[in-house]
Amino acid sequence: MRADVTVITTAIPERLDTYLPRAMASVAAQTLPPMQHLVAVDYDGWGPAVLRNALVAASETEWLAFLDDDDLFLPDHLETLLAHEDEADVIHSAFAVRGRPYWSWEDLHAQGCSTLEPHNTIPTTALVRKSFFDDVRGFRSNRPEDHNLWRMLRAAGARFVCVHERTWVYRFHGANASIARERDGRTVWGMNHGA
């Protein structure tokens, strides 16, 4: 049995031999495999929003799952999130971190699960109902793309659910677009606009 999910992955050329193969292998290892895994490489500098939207347009499933080329799904990621499909339109989960051992997911989510303000705590790896994605016309190119999408989906009436289980891995390597910063003893999301 396969999940009614298309996994969308965008990659940058310098990660083709390092990060992307492991990201793709993590999708192939799902306990509930997706119907499709669509991958695009940004050779022309279009940015992730344009490429993600193009891949979504080619998808044929009810659900979309996004995976950046430098992150990993744990084997039960899709199965765990889909267990909540009747109660939500956007489903996201906890994560483990590699490359930054002092960072705690619990610290991040102490700010509140499924929040968008003042800091985005909803990761790009969320599972999104395609009908809502299509209603808001997908990602916008202005950064942060994922935060803007979540705000548009919330305004369109999408229901958000946070699953308090670690189902994916954020691989910190110093050139990430989203980074964690320590502020007042708490870890908060921020954007690395130089990356």
C-alpha positions in Angstrom: 0.0 0.0 0.0 1.2 3.5 -0.8 0.2 6.8 0.8 -1.8 9.3 -1.3 1.2 11.7 -1.0 3.7 13.3 -3.3 7.0 14.2 -1.7 8.4 17.4 -3.2 12.2 18.0 -3.0 14.2 20.9 -4.4 17.9 20.8 -4.5 20.8 23.1 -5.3 23.7 21.8 -7.5 26.4 21.9 -4.8 24.4 19.3 -2.8 23.8 16.8 -5.5 26.5 14.4 -4.4 26.5 15.2 -0.7 23.0 15.8 0.8 20.5 14.9 -1.9 21.2 11.1 -2.1 20.5 10.6 1.6 17.4 12.7 1.5 16.1 10.7 -1.4 17.0 7.4 0.4 15.0 8.6 3.4 11.9 8.9 1.2 12.4 5.5 -0.3 12.7 4.0 3.2 9.3 5.1 4.4 7.1 2.5 6.1 4.2 3.9 4.1 5.8 4.9 0.8 4.5 7.9 -1.1 2.8 7.6 -4.5 5.4 10.0 -6.0 8.7 11.7 -5.1 9.4 14.6 -7.4 12.8 16.2 -7.4 14.0 19.4 -9.2 17.5 20.9 -9.1 17.8 24.6 -9.2 20.5 25.1 -11.9 19.2 28.5 -12.9 18.8 30.2 -9.5 15.0 30.3 -9.6 14.7 29.6 -5.9 12.7 26.9 -4.0 9.3 28.6 -4.3 9.2 28.5 -8.1 10.5 24.9 -8.2 8.2 23.6 -5.5 5.2 25.1 -7.2 6.2 23.5 -10.6 6.6 20.1 -8.9 3.2 20.5 -7.1 1.6 21.2 -10.5 2.8 17.8 -11.7 1.6 16.0 -8.6 -1.5 13.8 -8.6 -2.2 13.1 -4.9 -4.3 14.5 -2.1 -1.4 15.3 0.1 2.0 17.1 -0.4 5.0 16.5 1.7 8.0 18.8 1.4 11.6 17.7 2.1 14.6 20.0 1.6 17.6 18.4 0.0 19.7 18.7 3.2 17.0 17.2 5.6 15.9 13.6 6.2 12.6 11.8 6.9 12.8 9.2 9.6 11.2 5.9 8.4 7.7 6.5 9.9 7.4 10.2 9.0 4.6 9.9 6.4 2.8 7.2 8.3 2.8 9.1 11.6 1.6 12.4 10.0 -1.1 10.7 8.0 -2.6 9.2 11.1 -3.9 12.8 11.7 -5.3 13.4 8.2 -9.0 13.5 9.3 -8.3 16.3 11.8 -6.0 18.6 9.8 -5.0 20.2 6.5 -1.4 21.0 7.6 0.3 18.4 9.8 3.8 18.9 11.1 6.0 17.2 13.7 9.0 17.3 16.0 12.5 16.8 14.6 15.9 15.6 15.6 19.0 17.8 14.8 22.3 16.7 13.5 25.3 19.0 13.5 24.2 21.2 16.4 24.0 19.0 19.5 22.9 21.7 22.1 19.7 22.6 20.2 16.6 21.2 21.7 13.3 20.8 19.9 11.5 21.1 23.2 13.1 24.6 23.7 11.8 25.6 20.3 8.3 24.4 20.8 8.1 25.8 24.4 7.1 28.9 22.4 3.9 27.1 21.3 3.1 24.4 18.8 1.6 25.4 15.5 2.5 29.1 16.0 3.3 31.6 13.3 3.9 34.6 15.4 6.2 36.0 16.6 8.4 33.2 15.2 7.6 30.5 12.8 7.8 27.1 14.5 6.2 25.2 11.6 8.9 23.4 9.5 8.9 23.1 5.7 8.5 19.3 6.2 4.8 19.7 7.0 2.3 17.6 5.2 -0.2 19.8 3.3 -3.5 19.0 1.8 -3.1 19.8 -1.9 -6.6 21.4 -2.3 -5.6 24.1 0.2 -2.2 24.6 -1.4 -3.9 25.1 -4.7 -6.5 27.5 -3.2 -3.7 29.9 -2.0 -1.7 29.4 -5.3 1.3 27.9 -3.5 4.6 29.4 -2.4 5.5 33.0 -3.0 9.1 33.9 -3.8 9.5 36.4 -1.0 11.4 34.9 2.0 10.6 33.1 4.2 8.6 31.1 1.7 7.3 28.5 4.1 6.2 31.0 6.8 4.3 33.0 4.1 2.6 29.8 2.9 1.5 28.9 6.5 0.0 32.3 7.0 -1.9 32.2 3.7 -3.2 28.7 4.6 -4.3 29.8 8.0 -6.1 32.7 6.5 -7.8 30.3 4.1 -9.2 28.3 7.0 -6.7 25.4 7.0 -6.6 23.3 10.2 -3.1 22.9 11.7 -2.0 19.9 13.8 1.4 19.5 15.5 2.5 15.9 16.2 4.8 15.7 19.2 6.9 12.9 17.8 10.3 13.2 16.1 9.7 12.1 12.5 12.4 13.9 10.6 16.0 15.2 10.9 17.2 18.8 10.4 20.8 18.6 9.3 22.6 21.7 10.4 25.7 22.5 8.3 26.1 26.2 8.7 24.7 27.2 5.3 21.1 26.5 6.1 18.5 29.0 5.1 16.6 28.5 8.4 18.7 28.7 11.5 18.3 28.6 15.3 19.4 31.5 17.4 19.6 31.8 21.1 17.6 34.7 22.5 16.9 35.3 26.2 17.9 31.7 26.9 15.4 30.3 24.3 16.0 28.9 20.9 14.1 30.7 18.2 13.9 30.3 14.4 15.4 32.9 12.2 16.3 33.3 8.6 19.9 33.2 7.3 19.4 35.6 4.4 23.0 35.2 3.3 22.5 31.6 2.4 
